[in-house]
Each structure stands twice: as structure tokens, then as C-alpha cells.
Amino acid sequence: MRAARKVGARELKMRLGHYIRAVREGATLVVTERGEAVAELRPLPRTRGIDARLDALQAAGLLTRGSGAPRPPFRPIKVKGKPLGRTLEEDREDRF
């Protein structure tokens, strides 16, 4: 991994094309303003396909991949008593 190069914001603005080419070639730039680091420019990972994106999300802890086995068919839960809609209507009668 290359060490990050520092570049001032004004210099970056004036020579943006040059620095974009450097980043495209793998360089990482730390953008400074008055000597203080404010941003980092680095190349994006060159991944292709949905599997690569899912792998990245899994590595970041944003999703868990399934086993690939089909889910069992949906079975509704049978409940005794009145339908929920009727119960809600009765509960809301005093509002109307």
C-alpha cells in the first residue's frame, strides 16, 4: 500500500485532472486546507457483479447472507375470536 500524498485544496483545484489520474493509478491523496487534513481521495475498489457488492456489504456487517435453501411455505396463524378489523372498529367507535 502506498503512503498517502498530501495536497492543498487550492493545488487540487488548479490541477484536478492530474490528481484524478494519479488516484486512478492507485494513489491516495490527503487534501489539506491551511495545513489541516480535511478529506481523502482514494481509488474505488474495482469490483464487478452483485456477488462482489454483497460480499462488501457482508464484510461491513450490513447484511448476513442466507444459506440458499428455500424458505418453508407460509402458514397463517389461526386465532380464535373476532377478526382484528372488527376489534379495531369497536375500539374506535367512540372517536367517530
TORDO-787536 format. One record per residue: x, y, z of N, C-alpha, C, O in turn. Coordinates in nm, 2 decimals, always signed. Layout:
[r [X, Y, Z], [X, Y, Z], [X, Y, Z], [X, Y, Z]];
...
END
This chain:
[r [+0.08, -0.12, +0.00], [+0.00, +0.00, +0.00], [+0.09, +0.12, +0.00], [+0.18, +0.14, +0.08]];
[r [+0.06, +0.22, -0.09], [+0.13, +0.34, -0.10], [+0.10, +0.43, +0.02], [-0.01, +0.43, +0.07]];
[r [+0.20, +0.52, +0.05], [+0.17, +0.62, +0.15], [+0.09, +0.73, +0.09], [+0.10, +0.76, -0.03]];
[r [+0.00, +0.79, +0.17], [-0.09, +0.89, +0.11], [-0.01, +1.02, +0.09], [+0.07, +1.06, +0.18]];
[r [-0.03, +1.08, -0.02], [+0.03, +1.21, -0.05], [-0.06, +1.32, -0.01], [-0.18, +1.31, -0.01]];
[r [+0.00, +1.43, +0.04], [-0.08, +1.55, +0.09], [-0.08, +1.65, -0.03], [+0.02, +1.67, -0.10]];
[r [-0.20, +1.71, -0.05], [-0.21, +1.81, -0.15], [-0.31, +1.92, -0.09], [-0.41, +1.88, -0.03]];
[r [-0.27, +2.04, -0.11], [-0.35, +2.15, -0.07], [-0.48, +2.16, -0.15], [-0.48, +2.13, -0.27]];
[r [-0.58, +2.22, -0.09], [-0.71, +2.23, -0.17], [-0.70, +2.32, -0.29], [-0.75, +2.29, -0.40]];
[r [-0.62, +2.43, -0.28], [-0.60, +2.52, -0.39], [-0.53, +2.45, -0.50], [-0.56, +2.46, -0.62]];
[r [-0.42, +2.37, -0.47], [-0.34, +2.30, -0.57], [-0.43, +2.19, -0.63], [-0.42, +2.17, -0.76]];
[r [-0.51, +2.12, -0.56], [-0.60, +2.02, -0.61], [-0.70, +2.08, -0.71], [-0.72, +2.03, -0.82]];
[r [-0.75, +2.20, -0.68], [-0.85, +2.27, -0.77], [-0.78, +2.31, -0.90], [-0.84, +2.29, -1.00]];
[r [-0.66, +2.36, -0.89], [-0.59, +2.40, -1.01], [-0.55, +2.29, -1.10], [-0.54, +2.30, -1.22]];
[r [-0.51, +2.17, -1.04], [-0.46, +2.06, -1.12], [-0.54, +1.93, -1.10], [-0.48, +1.82, -1.09]];
[r [-0.67, +1.95, -1.10], [-0.76, +1.84, -1.07], [-0.74, +1.72, -1.16], [-0.73, +1.60, -1.11]];
[r [-0.73, +1.74, -1.29], [-0.71, +1.63, -1.39], [-0.59, +1.55, -1.35], [-0.59, +1.43, -1.36]];
[r [-0.48, +1.62, -1.32], [-0.35, +1.55, -1.29], [-0.38, +1.46, -1.16], [-0.33, +1.34, -1.17]];
[r [-0.44, +1.51, -1.06], [-0.46, +1.43, -0.94], [-0.56, +1.32, -0.96], [-0.55, +1.21, -0.90]];
[r [-0.66, +1.34, -1.04], [-0.76, +1.23, -1.07], [-0.69, +1.12, -1.14], [-0.71, +1.00, -1.11]];
[r [-0.60, +1.15, -1.23], [-0.52, +1.04, -1.30], [-0.43, +0.97, -1.20], [-0.42, +0.84, -1.20]];
[r [-0.37, +1.04, -1.10], [-0.29, +0.97, -1.00], [-0.37, +0.88, -0.92], [-0.33, +0.77, -0.88]];
[r [-0.49, +0.92, -0.88], [-0.58, +0.84, -0.80], [-0.63, +0.72, -0.88], [-0.63, +0.61, -0.83]];
[r [-0.66, +0.74, -1.00], [-0.70, +0.63, -1.09], [-0.59, +0.52, -1.10], [-0.61, +0.40, -1.11]];
[r [-0.46, +0.57, -1.09], [-0.35, +0.48, -1.10], [-0.32, +0.41, -0.96], [-0.22, +0.34, -0.95]];
[r [-0.39, +0.45, -0.86], [-0.38, +0.38, -0.73], [-0.33, +0.47, -0.61], [-0.32, +0.42, -0.50]];
[r [-0.30, +0.60, -0.64], [-0.26, +0.69, -0.54], [-0.37, +0.73, -0.44], [-0.48, +0.73, -0.48]];
[r [-0.33, +0.75, -0.32], [-0.43, +0.80, -0.22], [-0.38, +0.94, -0.18], [-0.26, +0.97, -0.15]];
[r [-0.47, +1.04, -0.19], [-0.44, +1.18, -0.16], [-0.51, +1.23, -0.03], [-0.63, +1.20, -0.02]];
[r [-0.44, +1.30, +0.05], [-0.50, +1.36, +0.17], [-0.51, +1.51, +0.13], [-0.40, +1.58, +0.11]];
[r [-0.63, +1.56, +0.12], [-0.65, +1.70, +0.09], [-0.64, +1.79, +0.22], [-0.71, +1.76, +0.32]];
[r [-0.56, +1.89, +0.21], [-0.54, +1.98, +0.33], [-0.59, +2.12, +0.30], [-0.59, +2.16, +0.18]];
[r [-0.63, +2.19, +0.40], [-0.67, +2.32, +0.39], [-0.61, +2.40, +0.51], [-0.63, +2.37, +0.62]];
[r [-0.52, +2.49, +0.47], [-0.44, +2.56, +0.57], [-0.36, +2.46, +0.66], [-0.35, +2.48, +0.79]];
[r [-0.31, +2.36, +0.60], [-0.23, +2.26, +0.67], [-0.31, +2.15, +0.75], [-0.25, +2.06, +0.80]];
[r [-0.44, +2.16, +0.75], [-0.52, +2.06, +0.83], [-0.59, +1.97, +0.73], [-0.65, +2.01, +0.63]];
[r [-0.58, +1.84, +0.75], [-0.64, +1.74, +0.66], [-0.79, +1.75, +0.67], [-0.85, +1.75, +0.78]];
[r [-0.85, +1.76, +0.55], [-1.00, +1.77, +0.55], [-1.07, +1.66, +0.47], [-1.19, +1.64, +0.48]];
[r [-0.99, +1.59, +0.39], [-1.06, +1.49, +0.30], [-0.95, +1.39, +0.25], [-0.83, +1.42, +0.26]];
[r [-1.00, +1.28, +0.20], [-0.91, +1.18, +0.14], [-0.97, +1.14, +0.01], [-1.09, +1.10, +0.00]];
[r [-0.88, +1.13, -0.09], [-0.92, +1.08, -0.22], [-0.85, +0.95, -0.24], [-0.73, +0.95, -0.24]];
[r [-0.92, +0.85, -0.27], [-0.86, +0.72, -0.30], [-0.94, +0.65, -0.41], [-1.06, +0.68, -0.43]];
[r [-0.88, +0.55, -0.47], [-0.95, +0.48, -0.58], [-1.06, +0.39, -0.52], [-1.05, +0.34, -0.41]];
[r [-1.17, +0.38, -0.60], [-1.27, +0.29, -0.56], [-1.23, +0.15, -0.59], [-1.16, +0.12, -0.69]];
[r [-1.28, +0.05, -0.51], [-1.25, -0.08, -0.54], [-1.31, -0.12, -0.68], [-1.42, -0.08, -0.71]];
[r [-1.24, -0.20, -0.75], [-1.28, -0.24, -0.89], [-1.35, -0.38, -0.88], [-1.30, -0.48, -0.92]];
[r [-1.47, -0.37, -0.82], [-1.55, -0.50, -0.81], [-1.65, -0.50, -0.92], [-1.70, -0.40, -0.97]];
[r [-1.69, -0.62, -0.95], [-1.79, -0.64, -1.06], [-1.89, -0.74, -1.01], [-1.86, -0.83, -0.94]];
[r [-2.01, -0.71, -1.04], [-2.12, -0.81, -1.02], [-2.18, -0.79, -0.88], [-2.13, -0.73, -0.79]];
[r [-2.30, -0.85, -0.87], [-2.37, -0.84, -0.74], [-2.31, -0.92, -0.63], [-2.31, -0.87, -0.51]];
[r [-2.24, -1.03, -0.66], [-2.18, -1.10, -0.55], [-2.07, -1.02, -0.48], [-2.05, -1.03, -0.36]];
[r [-1.99, -0.95, -0.56], [-1.88, -0.87, -0.50], [-1.94, -0.76, -0.41], [-1.89, -0.73, -0.31]];
[r [-2.05, -0.70, -0.46], [-2.12, -0.59, -0.37], [-2.18, -0.66, -0.25], [-2.16, -0.60, -0.14]];
[r [-2.24, -0.77, -0.26], [-2.29, -0.84, -0.14], [-2.18, -0.88, -0.04], [-2.20, -0.87, +0.08]];
[r [-2.07, -0.92, -0.10], [-1.95, -0.96, -0.01], [-1.90, -0.84, +0.06], [-1.87, -0.84, +0.18]];
[r [-1.90, -0.72, +0.00], [-1.86, -0.60, +0.06], [-1.95, -0.56, +0.17], [-1.91, -0.51, +0.28]];
[r [-2.08, -0.57, +0.15], [-2.18, -0.53, +0.25], [-2.17, -0.63, +0.37], [-2.19, -0.59, +0.48]];
[r [-2.15, -0.76, +0.34], [-2.14, -0.85, +0.45], [-2.01, -0.82, +0.53], [-2.01, -0.83, +0.65]];
[r [-1.90, -0.79, +0.46], [-1.78, -0.76, +0.54], [-1.80, -0.63, +0.62], [-1.73, -0.62, +0.73]];
[r [-1.88, -0.54, +0.58], [-1.91, -0.42, +0.66], [-2.01, -0.45, +0.77], [-2.04, -0.36, +0.85]];
[r [-2.07, -0.57, +0.77], [-2.16, -0.60, +0.88], [-2.30, -0.55, +0.85], [-2.38, -0.54, +0.95]];
[r [-2.33, -0.51, +0.73], [-2.46, -0.46, +0.69], [-2.56, -0.56, +0.65], [-2.68, -0.53, +0.64]];
[r [-2.52, -0.68, +0.62], [-2.61, -0.79, +0.59], [-2.55, -0.93, +0.62], [-2.43, -0.94, +0.64]];
[r [-2.64, -1.02, +0.63], [-2.60, -1.16, +0.65], [-2.65, -1.24, +0.54], [-2.77, -1.24, +0.50]];
[r [-2.56, -1.31, +0.47], [-2.60, -1.39, +0.36], [-2.68, -1.52, +0.41], [-2.65, -1.57, +0.51]];
[r [-2.78, -1.55, +0.33], [-2.86, -1.67, +0.36], [-2.79, -1.80, +0.32], [-2.69, -1.80, +0.26]];
[r [-2.86, -1.91, +0.36], [-2.80, -2.04, +0.33], [-2.83, -2.08, +0.18], [-2.76, -2.17, +0.13]];
[r [-2.92, -2.02, +0.12], [-2.96, -2.05, -0.02], [-3.07, -2.15, -0.02], [-3.13, -2.18, -0.13]];
[r [-3.10, -2.21, +0.09], [-3.21, -2.31, +0.10], [-3.35, -2.23, +0.09], [-3.36, -2.12, +0.14]];
[r [-3.45, -2.29, +0.02], [-3.57, -2.22, +0.01], [-3.64, -2.21, +0.15], [-3.63, -2.30, +0.23]];
[r [-3.72, -2.11, +0.16], [-3.79, -2.09, +0.29], [-3.91, -2.18, +0.29], [-3.97, -2.21, +0.18]];
[r [-3.96, -2.23, +0.40], [-4.08, -2.31, +0.41], [-4.20, -2.23, +0.36], [-4.20, -2.11, +0.38]];
[r [-4.31, -2.30, +0.31], [-4.42, -2.22, +0.27], [-4.49, -2.15, +0.39], [-4.48, -2.19, +0.50]];
[r [-4.55, -2.03, +0.36], [-4.61, -1.95, +0.46], [-4.74, -2.02, +0.51], [-4.82, -2.07, +0.43]];
[r [-4.75, -2.03, +0.64], [-4.87, -2.08, +0.70], [-4.93, -1.97, +0.79], [-4.87, -1.93, +0.89]];
[r [-5.05, -1.93, +0.77], [-5.11, -1.82, +0.85], [-5.14, -1.88, +0.99], [-5.16, -2.00, +1.01]];
[r [-5.13, -1.79, +1.09], [-5.16, -1.83, +1.23], [-5.31, -1.83, +1.25], [-5.37, -1.73, +1.22]];
[r [-5.37, -1.94, +1.30], [-5.51, -1.94, +1.33], [-5.53, -1.89, +1.47], [-5.47, -1.93, +1.56]];
[r [-5.62, -1.79, +1.48], [-5.65, -1.73, +1.60], [-5.80, -1.74, +1.63], [-5.89, -1.73, +1.54]];
[r [-5.84, -1.77, +1.76], [-5.98, -1.78, +1.79], [-6.03, -1.64, +1.83], [-5.95, -1.55, +1.87]];
[r [-6.15, -1.62, +1.80], [-6.21, -1.49, +1.84], [-6.25, -1.41, +1.71], [-6.25, -1.46, +1.60]];
[r [-6.28, -1.28, +1.74], [-6.33, -1.19, +1.63], [-6.21, -1.16, +1.54], [-6.09, -1.16, +1.58]];
[r [-6.24, -1.12, +1.41], [-6.13, -1.07, +1.33], [-6.07, -0.94, +1.38], [-6.14, -0.86, +1.45]];
[r [-5.95, -0.92, +1.36], [-5.88, -0.80, +1.41], [-5.95, -0.67, +1.36], [-5.96, -0.57, +1.43]];
[r [-5.99, -0.67, +1.23], [-6.06, -0.55, +1.18], [-6.18, -0.51, +1.26], [-6.20, -0.39, +1.29]];
[r [-6.26, -0.61, +1.29], [-6.38, -0.58, +1.37], [-6.34, -0.53, +1.51], [-6.41, -0.44, +1.56]];
[r [-6.24, -0.59, +1.57], [-6.20, -0.55, +1.70], [-6.15, -0.40, +1.70], [-6.18, -0.32, +1.79]];
[r [-6.08, -0.36, +1.60], [-6.03, -0.22, +1.58], [-6.15, -0.13, +1.56], [-6.15, -0.02, +1.62]];
[r [-6.25, -0.17, +1.48], [-6.37, -0.08, +1.46], [-6.44, -0.06, +1.59], [-6.48, +0.05, +1.62]];
[r [-6.46, -0.16, +1.67], [-6.53, -0.15, +1.80], [-6.44, -0.06, +1.89], [-6.50, +0.02, +1.97]];
[r [-6.31, -0.07, +1.89], [-6.23, +0.01, +1.98], [-6.23, +0.16, +1.94], [-6.22, +0.24, +2.03]];
[r [-6.26, +0.19, +1.81], [-6.25, +0.32, +1.76], [-6.39, +0.39, +1.75], [-6.41, +0.50, +1.71]];
[r [-6.50, +0.32, +1.80], [-6.63, +0.37, +1.78], [-6.65, +0.50, +1.85], [-6.73, +0.59, +1.80]];
[r [-6.59, +0.52, +1.96], [-6.61, +0.65, +2.04], [-6.54, +0.77, +1.97], [-6.56, +0.88, +2.01]];
[r [-6.46, +0.75, +1.87], [-6.39, +0.85, +1.80], [-6.46, +0.91, +1.69], [-6.43, +1.03, +1.64]];
[r [-6.56, +0.85, +1.64], [-6.64, +0.89, +1.52], [-6.78, +0.93, +1.55], [-6.85, +0.98, +1.46]];
END
